[in-house]
């Protein structure tokens, strides 16, 4: 049998774990790249060199001959240099664009008037870096709006270059709620010249340039991070104003569920949790719960169910429902709550108030703590994630691996990864509710608390979830298949 040819892949992203992260985009960019690299493909990652980069013990070396390069963006010749670091866990090299004028900011994203310039540089420099390296990608993998103008530029400004004659572009939409919408005044900065007609003309007439919509129009293939979300965003409720262009490209839109990084999220090997455990030996999970309760200062009652929450505090995640439902349920039912997260100040105040009212049953850690996130996944009995919408979600998959039963809304990747429990058959992995309302969430939590009383059944549900395989070995191969089909390799 003939050996399959390796793929040349250029992956452009604004986030890449552990270097720069605000959400799942960073985890997926890193894990997918690592999988493709280990599978023998030539993967060139391109991302910004933010001043806030999480450097850890990594070395960042200037790349010879790739210093003080310029790319013309509107009236400016923007200067940048390329630095490279090697991730020790995967051996993958990451190329970082050093441009202090654009990337030395307090956060990864800003509300500044030059925000569009920052990610036009990412897109343009990613293409020109391939030119400098004489690297001909089979696939240009563009992630979210930050890299979504690459497909347009490949078909316009850089269409002359035979280096890209066989290059195909793939745009992955991680969350359609973030689109990169800018006023049409930035038109000159697009540097499209005679190709300005490629932009969405109705948007231009309305005074808008939408980076994500542009990518949807010109990418050779569109993917998103779960099959259900791929269907949902083609409707008005979840399409965020882009459902019409997505329906027009429905034949080129595929949903692939994200994978889980087995090296970081695995109860059998996790070095951050108090005691490791497996399907064959769950004793360690009891230890993790005991130590978590102690760490958080909660009443150490192992028989009382513990619900965990690890999340950004944004409206998407269903916190309006939690705010309405949790105080009442805490007064009616005997359970504890461990909350880790930050975001909306109103929600931070809500959870802090809950903690002050019931300090022996409610814990709240404001901010992010990776170790505590692992402890909650390992020590909680249930994980609450009642999202209004959820493109994929990773925490519910972490929860399944750690025997922590998810309570989720039936939407997006939550619907694709969690199976409704059937108590009479002992099947299913979690509790799902359909309607986004307080009655639905209350039903789901009450159902989970009732099921928890049947210890043999609960153990069966836990084991069902732990047996699920969401590894990148499974999910990554789906990307390889579509990349091969698209590229003809």
N, C-alpha and C positions, 0 to 999 in steps of 0.2 A: 504494500500500500504506500502511495506517495506521501511524503512528509508534507504537512501543511506549512505554507510560508508564514514567516512572522509578519505581523502588522507593524507599520510605522504609524504612531499615534502622537499627535500634539494635543495636549490637554490644557486648556486655558481656564483659569478659575480665579475668583477673588478671595477664596478661602481654602485653606488646606491644613488639616490637623497634623501635628499639634502647633504649627507655626502661627496660624491666624484663624480664629474661629469665633463665630457668633451663633452658629446652629448646625443643622445636619448637613448643609452643603460642604462644610469642611471635612466632616467624617467620611462622606461618600466620595469626595474627590480623592482623598488620601487612600481609602481602602480599595477603591476600584483601581487606582493607579498601581498600588502595590500588588494587587492580584494580577493585573496585566503584565507587570514587570516580571513577576515570579513565573508567569506562564511563558516567558521567553520573548515577549513582544518589546519593541523599541519604543519606550514611552518618554516623551519630552514634556515635562510639566512647566508651565509658565504662570507666574503669579507676581503680584506687587511685593516689593520689599518695604513693608510698612515699618515705621519707626517703633511701633508698638509690638513688633514681632516677638513671639515667645521663643527666645533663642536657646534656652536650656544650656546644654553642654555642646551644642552643635557649632561647627566651624562654618563660616561663610567666606568663601574665597572669591576674589574678583576673577572673572574669566578672561584669559589672555585674548587680546584683539577685539574684545567686546566691551571696551570702556569708552565712555564719552561718545556714544552713538547718538544720532539725531533722527527724529521722525517729524515730518511737517504736519502739524495739526492746525488747520485754519491759518492764521497769520503768524503762528509761532513755530520755530524750530525747537522742539522739546528735546532736551538732552537727557539721556539715561545711560546707565551702565548695567551690565549683567553680572550677578553674583550667583554662586552655586553652592549648595549644601547637599550632603548625602545623609539620608535617614538610616540610622543604624539598624532598625528593625527589619527593613526591607532591602536596603542597599540601593534604593531608588534615588536618583539625582533630581533636585528641584532647581529650576532656573528662576531667579528673582530679579525683578526690574527695579533698580535703584534710581529713584528720581525724587530727591528731597523736596523739591518745589511742590510736588503733587501728593507724595505718600507719607511725608512726615507730619502726621496729624494725631490728634488725641485719640481718635477711634478709627476703625476700619472704614466707616462710612460717615459722611458729613452732610450738612444741609447747605454747604457752600455753593456759590455760583459757578465754581469750576468743577463740580462733581462729575459732570459729563466728560470733562477733559481727562480725568483720572482713569476712566475705564475705556475711553477711546484710545488712550495710550496702551492699556493692556491689550486691546484687540489689535491695534496696528503693529505694536512691537512684537506680539506673538507671531504674526505673519512674517514680519521682517527678520525676526530672529531665525526663523526657518530658512530664509534666504541667506542670511549670514553663515549659517551652519551647513548650507546646501543639503538640508534635510527635507525630503519630499514626503509629506504625510499621506498615508492612505486615508486616514481619518483625522479631521480636525474636530476634537470634541470640546464643545463650548458649553460652559455651565452658567445658567441663569442670565439675567439681563446684562450683567457686567461684561460678558464676552459675546453677547448676542449679535453684535454688528459684524463679527468675523465672516459669517456666511455672505453678507452683503458685499463686503470688501473683496472677498475671493471671486465674486461674480462681477465685480466692477473694476475698481482701481488696480487689482492684481491679476485680472483675467489674462493679461498679456504673458505672464510668467509661466513657461512650460513646466517649471518645477511643480506647479499645482495642477497640471493638466489632468491628473487622475485622482486628485484629492476630493474627498467627499466630506461634507460638513454635517455634524450631528449636534443639535441643540437639546440639552437636557433642562427641562423646567422643574426646578425643585419646589418652587412656591409661586404660583401665578399672581399672588397678591403683591409681589414686588416686581415692577415692570421697567423701571428706569424711564420715567416720563419727564421730558424736558420741554421748555418753551421753544418754539420754532426759531427764536433768535439765535440758537446754537447752530443753525444750518451751515454757516460758513465754516464752523469748526469741524464739520463732517468731512470737509475736503473732498467732496465727491465730483466737483467740476461738472463735466457733461453728463455724469451719471446721477445727478440729483433727481431725475425722474424715477429712479428706483425706489425712492421713499414713498410711503403711503400718502397719496396726494390729498385725500380727504382729511387726514390728520394734519397735514401741512396747512391746508386751508383753515382748519380750526385752531391753528397756532400751536400744534403739538408735534413733537418727535418722540416716538415710543420705541426704545431700544429692543425690548422683548418682542413686540409685534413685528419689528423689522426682521429679527431672527426667525420668527415663525414663518414669515413670508419666503425667506431665502434659504433656510437650511435644507439640505437634501433629505434629512430624516429628523423627526422630532421624537424625543422620548420624555416621559415623565416617570415619577418614582413609585408608581403603583398602577396596576391595571384599572382599579376602580376610579382613581383620580383621573386617569386618562379619559374615562367616560364622563365623569362629573364636569370637567372643565369645558366640555363641549356644550354645556347647557348654561342658561342665563344665571342660575343661582350661584354657580361656582366659577364661571368663566371670567369674572372680573372685567367684563367688557371686551374680552378677546374670544368669546365663544364662537362668533361668526367666522373669524379667520381660522380658528381651529377646526370647525366643522368642514370648512372648505378644504382642509388638509388632512381630513380624518384618515385617509388611506396611508398617510405617512406619519401617523402618530401611534406610538407604542408605549404601553405602560410596563415597566420592569420594577418589581419590588426591590427596594434597597436591601443590601445584605448587612450582616453583623460582623464586626471584627472579632473573630474568635480568639485572637491573641490578647485582646483587652477584656472582652466580656465573655468569660467562661468560668463558672463556679468551681470547676475542677482545677484550674490553674491560676485563678485570680489572687495576686499577691497583696491586694489592698484590703481584702475582707478578713475578719477575725479568724475564720476557719473555713477551709474549702469543703465542698461537698459535691455529690453526684446523684444521679437517679438511683444508683445502687445503695448509696449510703447518705441519707438525708440528715443525719445527726448534726452535721456542721451547720445546717440552716437554723436549727434550734439555737445553736450557740451564737450565730450571727444576730438572731432576733434579741437574745438576752443581752448581748454586748451593745447592740444598737439602742435598746431601751435605756441601758445604763449610761451610754455616751450622751444621749439626748436629755437625760434627767426625767424620763417618763416612768410612771409606775410600773415596776417590774412584775407584771402579771402575764406569764406566757400564754395563758388560756384566752386572754383578751385579743381579738383580731386587731392587727396593725395595718393601716392603710398608708401607703407612701405616695408622695407627689414630688416629682423632680421636673421643673419646667421653667421656661421664661413666662413672666406674667404679662401676657398679651391676650387680647379679646378672642383671638382665634382658638385658644386652648380651653374655652368653656368655663372661664372663671366667673362669669356672671351667674351661671347655673350653680356653681359651687357656693358662691356667696349667699345665694338664696336657700340652698338645701342643707349645707353642712351644719350650721348652728342648730337648726331644729333636730337633725338626726343625732347630733352629739348629745342633745338633751334627752332623746328618746331611746337610743341604743347604746350598748356598751362596746365601744371600740376606741382605739387610739389613732392619732394622725401625726405623721412625720412629713414636714413640708420643707423643701429646699428650692429656692428660686428667688428671682428678683425681676423688676420691670416696673409696671404701673404702680406708682406710689400709693394709690388708693387700695390696691390689692395687697401690697406689702403691709399697709396699716391694718387691713382686715385680718390677715393671718397673725400679725403681731397681737392684735386684740383678742383673737381666739386663744392664743397661747397664754395671755395674761389672765383670761377668764378661767381656763382649765389647764393650768401648767403641768398637772400630772398626767394629762392625756393628749395634749397638743404641743408639738414642738415646731418651731419655725426658725430656720437658718436663712438669713437674708444674704443673697449673693450666690456664688457658685463654689462648690468644694468637690473636686473629683473623687476624693476618697469617700466622702460622705455619700455621694451619689451611688458609689458601689455598695456601700454599707446598706443604704435604703433598698436597693434592688435585691440584695442578698437577705436582708433581715425582715423586710415587710412581708405580710401575708397576701396583700392585695396592692395593686397599683392603679391609681385613678387618673384617667386621661379622657375626659368627656368632650373632646374637641368639636368646635363648630364645623371645622373642616380640617383635614389632616392629609397633606399630599402623600406622605408615607408614615413618618413617625418611626423612631428607633427604640424609644424607651419601652414600648409594649413588647418588642421582640427581646430586649434585654430581660424584661420581667419574665417572659416565658422560659427563657434559658435558666433563670434562677429560681424557678418554681414559685414565682410571685404572680398570682392570678390577676390578669388585667380586667379592669372595669372601664369600658370604652364605648364611645358612640360608633354606630355603624356607618362609617364614612371613610373614603380614601383608603390609605394603607392599613388603617385599623380594621376595616372590613375584610381586607385581603389576608391579614396575618392572624386574626383572632377568630376562633370558631365558637359559636354559641354552645354553652353547656346544655346537655340533655341529661338531667339527673337520673331518669329511669334507665337510660342506656349506659351511663357512665362515660359519655363521649363529650368532646368539646374541650376548649382550653380557657375560656373566659366568659364574661358577662357583657353582652352588647345591648344597647338601647337605640332605637331608631329615631324617634322624634326629638328634635333639639328643644326640650322644655324641662322645667323643674320636675314634672311628674315622671318623665322618663328617667332622669338621673336618680331621683329618689327610689324608683322601682329597682334600678340596677344595683344600687348600694345595698338596699334592703335584701334583695335576692342573694347577693354575695354573702352578706352577714348570716342569712338563714342557712345557706349551703355550708358555710364554715362549721356549723354545729355538727354536721355529719362528717366526722373525721375520716373514716375510710373513703367516702366519696370525695372529700376534699383532696386527699392524697392522690387519688386517681386523676383528678383534674390537674393537679400539679405535675404529675408524671406525663400526662398527655402533652402539656405545654413544653416540658423539658425535652421531649422526644422530637419536637419540631426542628427542622434544619433550615435556618436562614443564613447560612454561611455564604461568604463571597465565592466559595467554590461553586455553589449552586447558581447564585445570581450573576456573578461575573461572567460565567460561560454564556449566559444569554446575550450579554453585550458583545462578546467575541463573535457569536453567531451572526448578529445583525451587522456588525462591522464587516465581517467577511462577505456577507451577501451584498452589502452596499458597495464595497470596494472591488468586488469580483475576485477576491483572493480566496 
